[in-house]
Amino acid sequence: MISFSLLTRTAVGLAFILYPLLVYLGLRSFEPRLISFMLVVLIGIRFVSGGKTEKTLIYWAVAASLSVGFTLLTGSRYGLLFYPVLINITFLCLFLASLLNPPSIIEKLARLKDPDIPHSAIPYTRKVTIVWCYFFFINGAIAFITVYLNEYWWLLYNGLISYLLIALLVTGEMLFRRKIIERRHD
């Protein structure tokens, strides 16, 4: 049986994945402050619903709180629209920090699947982490530009294109990694 806590965390996570669509639709009917207040409630629900609180979740909450806080203070929609930019900055900082203080995030993720990855794979995981750093920088820059375009373009990029690019990068890296592993075993 699925616990209420897991269900709640999943629902809140889904709401933040759908964030661009929800903000786009919300701004058509509600004041930015009301949308921000609803987001504060969601952030609060996520933290009181239990479960493991990882550092990444705390960084996400800080980025979300900055976005929401700006909108609550000013009433401006820009705080809501800057959320994807802040998330990209957050992930860029996390990935960069992991390069400066190994193991890299990609190495940590690889070890979740295979705790005994060979030492020879570590340079590869660092390179993939660097690729993600470039991705977050470029993605964040484009997200920044879309804040100043009309909301349709903001939604299209941040709610669809960005997610497709992430999926493409993840899939491409997995296929590439599989080929590298096959070559090493031959």
KEVEXRO-579220 format. One record per residue: residue number from 1; residue in three letters; x, y, z of N, C-alpha, C in turn. Coordinates in Angstrom, 2 decimals, always signed. Layout:
% residues N
 seq type     nc1     nc2     nc3    cac1    cac2    cac3     cc1     cc2     cc3
 NUM  ALA       X       Y       Z       X       Y       Z       X       Y       Z
...
***
This chain:
% residues 186
 seq type     nc1     nc2     nc3    cac1    cac2    cac3     cc1     cc2     cc3
   1  MET   +0.84   -1.17   +0.00   +0.00   +0.00   +0.00   +0.89   +1.25   +0.00
   2  ILE   +0.54   +2.21   -0.81   +1.32   +3.44   -0.92   +1.00   +4.33   +0.28
   3  SER   +2.04   +4.83   +0.92   +1.83   +5.68   +2.09   +1.34   +7.06   +1.66
   4  PHE   +0.63   +7.70   +2.57   +0.14   +9.06   +2.31   +1.32  +10.00   +2.08
   5  SER   +2.40   +9.81   +2.83   +3.58  +10.65   +2.71   +4.18  +10.55   +1.31
   6  LEU   +4.33   +9.33   +0.81   +4.87   +9.13   -0.53   +3.96   +9.73   -1.58
   7  LEU   +2.67   +9.52   -1.43   +1.69  +10.07   -2.36   +1.76  +11.60   -2.37
   8  THR   +1.87  +12.19   -1.20   +1.95  +13.65   -1.09   +3.21  +14.18   -1.75
   9  ARG   +4.35  +13.55   -1.45   +5.62  +13.98   -2.05   +5.59  +13.84   -3.56
  10  THR   +4.97  +12.78   -4.05   +4.86  +12.57   -5.49   +3.99  +13.64   -6.13
  11  ALA   +2.87  +13.96   -5.49   +1.96  +14.98   -6.02   +2.65  +16.35   -6.06
  12  VAL   +3.37  +16.69   -5.01   +4.08  +17.97   -4.98   +5.18  +17.98   -6.04
  13  GLY   +5.91  +16.88   -6.17   +6.94  +16.78   -7.20   +6.36  +16.96   -8.59
  14  LEU   +5.23  +16.33   -8.84   +4.56  +16.47  -10.14   +4.13  +17.91  -10.37
  15  ALA   +3.63  +18.56   -9.33   +3.23  +19.97   -9.46   +4.41  +20.84   -9.87
  16  PHE   +5.61  +20.55   -9.33   +6.76  +21.36   -9.70   +7.32  +20.98  -11.07
  17  ILE   +7.10  +19.75  -11.51   +7.47  +19.40  -12.89   +6.55  +20.14  -13.85
  18  LEU   +5.28  +20.23  -13.48   +4.30  +20.94  -14.30   +4.30  +22.45  -14.03
  19  TYR   +5.24  +22.91  -13.25   +5.31  +24.31  -12.84   +5.08  +25.29  -13.99
  20  PRO   +5.81  +25.16  -15.12   +5.60  +26.14  -16.19   +4.15  +26.19  -16.68
  21  LEU   +3.54  +25.04  -16.84   +2.15  +25.01  -17.30   +1.22  +25.60  -16.24
  22  LEU   +1.42  +25.23  -14.99   +0.57  +25.73  -13.91   +0.71  +27.25  -13.75
  23  VAL   +1.92  +27.77  -13.87   +2.12  +29.22  -13.77   +1.49  +29.92  -14.97
  24  TYR   +1.71  +29.37  -16.14   +1.14  +29.96  -17.36   -0.38  +30.06  -17.24
  25  LEU   -1.02  +28.97  -16.85   -2.48  +28.97  -16.70   -2.90  +29.85  -15.52
  26  GLY   -2.14  +29.77  -14.43   -2.47  +30.55  -13.24   -2.43  +32.04  -13.48
  27  LEU   -1.44  +32.51  -14.22   -1.32  +33.95  -14.48   -2.45  +34.48  -15.34
  28  ARG   -3.16  +33.60  -16.01   -4.31  +34.02  -16.81   -5.53  +34.30  -15.93
  29  SER   -5.55  +33.75  -14.73   -6.74  +33.86  -13.88   -6.49  +34.47  -12.51
  30  PHE   -5.25  +34.43  -12.03   -4.98  +34.84  -10.66   -3.84  +35.86  -10.60
  31  GLU   -3.80  +36.56   -9.49   -2.70  +37.48   -9.22   -1.43  +36.67   -8.91
  32  PRO   -0.27  +37.17   -9.30   +0.98  +36.46   -9.01   +1.17  +36.13   -7.53
  33  ARG   +0.74  +37.03   -6.64   +0.90  +36.77   -5.20   +0.12  +35.53   -4.77
  34  LEU   -1.08  +35.34   -5.31   -1.88  +34.17   -4.95   -1.19  +32.89   -5.42
  35  ILE   -0.66  +32.92   -6.63   +0.06  +31.75   -7.14   +1.27  +31.47   -6.25
  36  SER   +1.98  +32.52   -5.86   +3.14  +32.36   -4.98   +2.74  +31.77   -3.64
  37  PHE   +1.64  +32.24   -3.11   +1.16  +31.70   -1.83   +0.87  +30.21   -1.96
  38  MET   +0.24  +29.81   -3.07   -0.04  +28.38   -3.29   +1.27  +27.58   -3.37
  39  LEU   +2.30  +28.17   -3.97   +3.60  +27.49   -4.06   +4.25  +27.37   -2.69
  40  VAL   +4.09  +28.39   -1.85   +4.61  +28.31   -0.48   +3.96  +27.14   +0.24
  41  VAL   +2.65  +26.99   +0.05   +1.93  +25.87   +0.66   +2.50  +24.54   +0.16
  42  LEU   +2.73  +24.44   -1.15   +3.29  +23.20   -1.71   +4.68  +22.90   -1.15
  43  ILE   +5.52  +23.93   -1.05   +6.86  +23.73   -0.48   +6.74  +23.25   +0.96
  44  GLY   +5.85  +23.87   +1.71   +5.64  +23.46   +3.10   +5.14  +22.04   +3.21
  45  ILE   +4.19  +21.68   +2.35   +3.66  +20.31   +2.35   +4.78  +19.31   +2.08
  46  ARG   +5.65  +19.64   +1.13   +6.74  +18.72   +0.79   +7.64  +18.46   +2.00
  47  PHE   +7.92  +19.50   +2.75   +8.82  +19.32   +3.89   +8.16  +18.65   +5.08
  48  VAL   +6.88  +18.88   +5.30   +6.23  +18.24   +6.45   +5.72  +16.84   +6.12
  49  SER   +5.75  +16.46   +4.84   +5.24  +15.14   +4.45   +6.21  +14.02   +4.77
  50  GLY   +7.37  +14.36   +5.29   +8.32  +13.32   +5.68   +9.18  +12.88   +4.52
  51  GLY   +9.82  +11.76   +4.72  +10.73  +11.25   +3.70  +12.11  +11.86   +3.89
  52  LYS  +13.04  +11.35   +3.14  +14.42  +11.79   +3.24  +14.55  +13.20   +2.67
  53  THR  +15.17  +14.08   +3.42  +15.43  +15.44   +2.96  +16.88  +15.51   +2.53
  54  GLU  +17.10  +15.47   +1.23  +18.45  +15.52   +0.69  +18.90  +16.97   +0.54
  55  LYS  +20.22  +17.15   +0.43  +20.76  +18.49   +0.22  +20.17  +19.12   -1.04
  56  THR  +20.02  +18.32   -2.08  +19.48  +18.83   -3.34  +18.09  +19.40   -3.13
  57  LEU  +17.28  +18.74   -2.32  +15.93  +19.22   -2.03  +15.98  +20.56   -1.30
  58  ILE  +16.93  +20.70   -0.42  +17.07  +21.97   +0.31  +17.46  +23.08   -0.66
  59  TYR  +18.40  +22.80   -1.57  +18.80  +23.80   -2.56  +17.62  +24.18   -3.45
  60  TRP  +16.83  +23.17   -3.85  +15.63  +23.43   -4.64  +14.69  +24.35   -3.87
  61  ALA  +14.49  +24.06   -2.59  +13.58  +24.86   -1.77  +14.07  +26.30   -1.66
  62  VAL  +15.37  +26.49   -1.57  +15.92  +27.85   -1.51  +15.63  +28.58   -2.81
  63  ALA  +15.88  +27.92   -3.96  +15.60  +28.54   -5.25  +14.11  +28.87   -5.39
  64  ALA  +13.27  +27.93   -5.02  +11.82  +28.15   -5.10  +11.40  +29.28   -4.16
  65  SER  +11.99  +29.32   -2.98  +11.64  +30.36   -2.01  +12.06  +31.75   -2.49
  66  LEU  +13.21  +31.85   -3.15  +13.63  +33.13   -3.71  +12.64  +33.61   -4.76
  67  SER  +12.24  +32.70   -5.63  +11.28  +33.02   -6.68   +9.95  +33.47   -6.09
  68  VAL   +9.45  +32.66   -5.18   +8.16  +32.93   -4.56   +8.24  +34.17   -3.67
  69  GLY   +9.31  +34.30   -2.92   +9.47  +35.45   -2.03   +9.48  +36.76   -2.78
  70  PHE  +10.19  +36.79   -3.91  +10.22  +38.01   -4.73   +8.81  +38.38   -5.18
  71  THR   +8.05  +37.39   -5.62   +6.69  +37.67   -6.09   +5.78  +38.09   -4.94
  72  LEU   +5.92  +37.45   -3.79   +5.10  +37.84   -2.64   +5.40  +39.28   -2.23
  73  LEU   +6.66  +39.67   -2.27   +7.04  +41.03   -1.86   +6.63  +42.09   -2.88
  74  THR   +6.79  +41.78   -4.15   +6.59  +42.79   -5.19   +5.27  +42.68   -5.92
  75  GLY   +4.67  +41.50   -5.91   +3.46  +41.28   -6.70   +3.75  +41.09   -8.17
  76  SER   +5.03  +41.03   -8.53   +5.44  +40.90   -9.93   +5.44  +39.44  -10.37
  77  ARG   +5.03  +39.22  -11.57   +5.04  +37.87  -12.15   +6.46  +37.39  -12.43
  78  TYR   +7.42  +38.33  -12.48   +8.79  +37.96  -12.84   +9.42  +36.97  -11.87
  79  GLY   +9.08  +37.07  -10.61   +9.60  +36.09   -9.65   +9.21  +34.68  -10.04
  80  LEU   +7.96  +34.52  -10.47   +7.48  +33.20  -10.89   +8.18  +32.75  -12.17
  81  LEU   +8.38  +33.68  -13.09   +8.99  +33.34  -14.37  +10.48  +33.04  -14.25
  82  PHE  +11.12  +33.58  -13.21  +12.55  +33.34  -13.03  +12.86  +32.00  -12.35
  83  TYR  +11.86  +31.30  -11.88  +12.09  +30.02  -11.20  +12.94  +29.06  -12.05
  84  PRO  +12.63  +28.82  -13.34  +13.49  +27.91  -14.12  +14.94  +28.39  -14.21
  85  VAL  +15.15  +29.70  -14.25  +16.51  +30.24  -14.28  +17.22  +29.88  -12.97
  86  LEU  +16.54  +30.09  -11.85  +17.13  +29.79  -10.55  +17.43  +28.30  -10.39
  87  ILE  +16.56  +27.46  -10.90  +16.79  +26.01  -10.83  +18.03  +25.63  -11.63
  88  ASN  +18.18  +26.21  -12.82  +19.37  +25.93  -13.62  +20.64  +26.43  -12.93
  89  ILE  +20.57  +27.60  -12.32  +21.73  +28.11  -11.57  +22.05  +27.17  -10.41
  90  THR  +21.01  +26.71   -9.72  +21.21  +25.80   -8.58  +21.91  +24.52   -9.03
  91  PHE  +21.41  +23.90  -10.11  +22.03  +22.66  -10.57  +23.42  +22.91  -11.13
  92  LEU  +23.63  +24.03  -11.80  +24.97  +24.36  -12.27  +25.94  +24.44  -11.09
  93  CYS  +25.53  +25.11  -10.04  +26.39  +25.23   -8.84  +26.65  +23.87   -8.19
  94  LEU  +25.62  +23.04   -8.10  +25.79  +21.71   -7.51  +26.76  +20.85   -8.32
  95  PHE  +26.59  +20.86   -9.64  +27.45  +20.05  -10.50  +28.88  +20.59  -10.49
  96  LEU  +29.03  +21.92  -10.54  +30.38  +22.51  -10.46  +31.05  +22.19   -9.13
  97  ALA  +30.32  +22.31   -8.06  +30.87  +22.01   -6.73  +31.34  +20.57   -6.65
  98  SER  +30.60  +19.66   -7.30  +31.00  +18.25   -7.26  +32.28  +18.01   -8.06
  99  LEU  +32.55  +18.86   -9.04  +33.81  +18.75   -9.78  +34.98  +19.23   -8.92
 100  LEU  +34.72  +20.22   -8.10  +35.77  +20.77   -7.23  +35.98  +19.92   -5.98
 101  ASN  +34.93  +19.22   -5.57  +34.98  +18.35   -4.39  +34.46  +16.96   -4.76
 102  PRO  +35.31  +16.15   -5.42  +34.85  +14.83   -5.88  +34.31  +13.97   -4.75
 103  PRO  +33.50  +13.00   -5.08  +33.16  +12.52   -6.42  +32.14  +13.44   -7.11
 104  SER  +32.19  +13.43   -8.43  +31.24  +14.24   -9.20  +29.84  +13.66   -9.05
 105  ILE  +28.85  +14.48   -9.33  +27.46  +14.02   -9.21  +27.21  +12.83  -10.13
 106  ILE  +27.75  +12.87  -11.34  +27.52  +11.75  -12.26  +28.19  +10.49  -11.73
 107  GLU  +29.35  +10.61  -11.11  +29.98   +9.43  -10.50  +29.10   +8.88   -9.39
 108  LYS  +28.55   +9.76   -8.56  +27.65   +9.31   -7.48  +26.44   +8.58   -8.06
 109  LEU  +25.86   +9.14   -9.13  +24.71   +8.48   -9.76  +25.11   +7.14  -10.37
 110  ALA  +26.28   +7.09  -10.99  +26.76   +5.83  -11.57  +26.96   +4.77  -10.48
 111  ARG  +27.45   +5.19   -9.33  +27.69   +4.25   -8.23  +26.38   +3.74   -7.62
 112  LEU  +25.30   +4.47   -7.78  +24.01   +3.97   -7.31  +23.62   +2.71   -8.09
 113  LYS  +23.94   +2.72   -9.38  +23.62   +1.56  -10.22  +24.67   +0.47  -10.08
 114  ASP  +25.93   +0.88  -10.02  +27.05   -0.07   -9.92  +28.08   +0.48   -8.94
 115  PRO  +28.00   +0.05   -7.67  +28.91   +0.59   -6.65  +30.39   +0.35   -6.96
 116  ASP  +30.68   -0.63   -7.79  +32.07   -0.99   -8.08  +32.50   -0.53   -9.47
 117  ILE  +32.12   +0.68   -9.86  +32.55   +1.13  -11.18  +34.08   +1.20  -11.19
 118  PRO  +34.68   +0.85  -12.33  +36.14   +0.84  -12.39  +36.72   +2.25  -12.26
 119  HIS  +37.91   +2.32  -11.71  +38.59   +3.61  -11.55  +38.75   +4.31  -12.90
 120  SER  +38.89   +3.53  -13.96  +39.06   +4.11  -15.30  +37.80   +4.85  -15.77
 121  ALA  +36.66   +4.61  -15.13  +35.41   +5.28  -15.53  +35.26   +6.66  -14.91
 122  ILE  +36.06   +6.95  -13.90  +35.91   +8.23  -13.19  +36.17   +9.44  -14.10
 123  PRO  +37.20   +9.43  -14.95  +37.36  +10.58  -15.86  +36.15  +10.77  -16.78
 124  TYR  +35.55   +9.66  -17.20  +34.34   +9.75  -18.03  +33.21  +10.43  -17.26
 125  THR  +33.01  +10.03  -16.00  +31.92  +10.63  -15.22  +32.18  +12.12  -14.99
 126  ARG  +33.43  +12.50  -14.85  +33.76  +13.93  -14.71  +33.42  +14.68  -15.99
 127  LYS  +33.74  +14.08  -17.15  +33.43  +14.73  -18.43  +31.93  +14.89  -18.60
 128  VAL  +31.17  +13.88  -18.21  +29.71  +13.98  -18.33  +29.19  +15.06  -17.38
 129  THR  +29.77  +15.17  -16.21  +29.38  +16.23  -15.27  +29.67  +17.60  -15.88
 130  ILE  +30.79  +17.73  -16.57  +31.12  +18.99  -17.25  +30.10  +19.29  -18.34
 131  VAL  +29.70  +18.27  -19.09  +28.67  +18.45  -20.12  +27.39  +18.99  -19.48
 132  TRP  +27.01  +18.42  -18.34  +25.80  +18.89  -17.65  +25.98  +20.34  -17.18
 133  CYS  +27.17  +20.70  -16.77  +27.41  +22.10  -16.37  +27.16  +23.04  -17.55
 134  TYR  +27.69  +22.68  -18.71  +27.43  +23.49  -19.91  +25.93  +23.53  -20.20
 135  PHE  +25.29  +22.38  -20.08  +23.85  +22.33  -20.34  +23.09  +23.28  -19.42
 136  PHE  +23.36  +23.21  -18.11  +22.64  +24.07  -17.17  +22.92  +25.55  -17.42
 137  PHE  +24.14  +25.87  -17.83  +24.47  +27.26  -18.14  +23.66  +27.74  -19.34
 138  ILE  +23.70  +26.97  -20.42  +22.99  +27.36  -21.65  +21.48  +27.33  -21.43
 139  ASN  +20.99  +26.29  -20.79  +19.56  +26.17  -20.52  +19.08  +27.34  -19.65
 140  GLY  +19.86  +27.68  -18.64  +19.51  +28.81  -17.77  +19.52  +30.13  -18.53
 141  ALA  +20.48  +30.29  -19.44  +20.54  +31.52  -20.24  +19.31  +31.64  -21.14
 142  ILE  +18.92  +30.53  -21.75  +17.73  +30.57  -22.60  +16.48  +30.81  -21.75
 143  ALA  +16.41  +30.16  -20.60  +15.28  +30.38  -19.69  +15.21  +31.86  -19.30
 144  PHE  +16.37  +32.48  -19.07  +16.43  +33.90  -18.74  +15.84  +34.74  -19.88
 145  ILE  +16.24  +34.44  -21.10  +15.73  +35.18  -22.26  +14.22  +35.05  -22.37
 146  THR  +13.71  +33.84  -22.12  +12.26  +33.63  -22.27  +11.43  +34.41  -21.26
 147  VAL  +12.04  +34.79  -20.14  +11.32  +35.61  -19.15  +10.85  +36.91  -19.80
 148  TYR  +11.65  +37.43  -20.74  +11.35  +38.72  -21.36  +10.62  +38.59  -22.69
 149  LEU  +10.32  +37.36  -23.09   +9.47  +37.14  -24.25   +8.04  +37.03  -23.75
 150  ASN   +7.10  +36.74  -24.64   +5.74  +36.57  -24.12   +5.63  +35.23  -23.39
 151  GLU   +4.59  +35.10  -22.59   +4.46  +33.93  -21.72   +4.31  +32.62  -22.49
 152  TYR   +3.80  +32.69  -23.71   +3.68  +31.47  -24.52   +5.07  +30.89  -24.79
 153  TRP   +6.02  +31.75  -25.18   +7.38  +31.27  -25.46   +8.06  +30.79  -24.19
 154  TRP   +7.78  +31.46  -23.07   +8.31  +31.02  -21.78   +7.81  +29.61  -21.48
 155  LEU   +6.51  +29.40  -21.66   +5.92  +28.07  -21.42   +6.49  +27.04  -22.38
 156  LEU   +6.55  +27.36  -23.65   +7.04  +26.41  -24.65   +8.46  +25.95  -24.33
 157  TYR   +9.33  +26.90  -24.01  +10.70  +26.49  -23.73  +10.82  +25.79  -22.38
 158  ASN  +10.34  +26.43  -21.33  +10.55  +25.91  -19.97   +9.65  +24.73  -19.62
 159  GLY   +8.52  +24.60  -20.31   +7.60  +23.51  -20.00   +7.66  +22.35  -20.97
 160  LEU   +8.38  +22.52  -22.09   +8.45  +21.43  -23.06   +9.88  +21.25  -23.61
 161  ILE  +10.38  +22.25  -24.30  +11.67  +22.10  -24.98  +12.78  +21.76  -23.99
 162  SER  +12.82  +22.45  -22.87  +13.86  +22.18  -21.87  +13.80  +20.74  -21.38
 163  TYR  +12.59  +20.25  -21.11  +12.44  +18.86  -20.66  +12.85  +17.87  -21.75
 164  LEU  +12.53  +18.18  -23.00  +12.94  +17.31  -24.10  +14.47  +17.29  -24.24
 165  LEU  +15.10  +18.43  -24.07  +16.57  +18.48  -24.13  +17.20  +17.68  -23.00
 166  ILE  +16.61  +17.76  -21.81  +17.11  +16.96  -20.68  +16.98  +15.47  -21.00
 167  ALA  +15.82  +15.07  -21.51  +15.59  +13.66  -21.85  +16.56  +13.21  -22.94
 168  LEU  +16.81  +14.06  -23.91  +17.74  +13.74  -24.99  +19.16  +13.57  -24.44
 169  LEU  +19.58  +14.45  -23.56  +20.92  +14.35  -22.98  +21.06  +13.10  -22.12
 170  VAL  +20.07  +12.81  -21.30  +20.11  +11.61  -20.45  +20.15  +10.35  -21.32
 171  THR  +19.26  +10.28  -22.30  +19.19   +9.10  -23.18  +20.48   +8.94  -23.98
 172  GLY  +20.97  +10.03  -24.55  +22.20   +9.97  -25.32  +23.38   +9.51  -24.49
 173  GLU  +23.47  +10.03  -23.27  +24.57   +9.64  -22.39  +24.47   +8.16  -22.01
 174  MET  +23.26   +7.69  -21.74  +23.09   +6.27  -21.38  +23.49   +5.36  -22.54
 175  LEU  +23.08   +5.71  -23.75  +23.44   +4.90  -24.92  +24.95   +4.94  -25.16
 176  PHE  +25.53   +6.12  -25.04  +26.97   +6.28  -25.23  +27.74   +5.48  -24.18
 177  ARG  +27.29   +5.55  -22.92  +27.95   +4.81  -21.83  +27.88   +3.31  -22.10
 178  ARG  +26.74   +2.83  -22.56  +26.57   +1.41  -22.85  +27.58   +0.97  -23.92
 179  LYS  +27.75   +1.80  -24.96  +28.72   +1.47  -26.02  +30.14   +1.44  -25.47
 180  ILE  +30.47   +2.38  -24.61  +31.81   +2.41  -24.01  +32.04   +1.15  -23.18
 181  ILE  +31.06   +0.75  -22.40  +31.19   -0.44  -21.56  +31.34   -1.68  -22.44
 182  GLU  +30.56   -1.77  -23.54  +30.67   -2.91  -24.45  +32.07   -2.98  -25.04
 183  ARG  +32.64   -1.84  -25.44  +33.99   -1.81  -26.02  +35.04   -2.28  -25.02
 184  ARG  +34.86   -1.90  -23.78  +35.85   -2.28  -22.76  +35.78   -3.77  -22.44
 185  HIS  +34.60   -4.36  -22.62  +34.45   -5.79  -22.34  +34.90   -6.65  -23.52
 186  ASP  +35.02   -6.06  -24.72  +35.45   -6.83  -25.90  +36.94   -7.04  -25.93
***
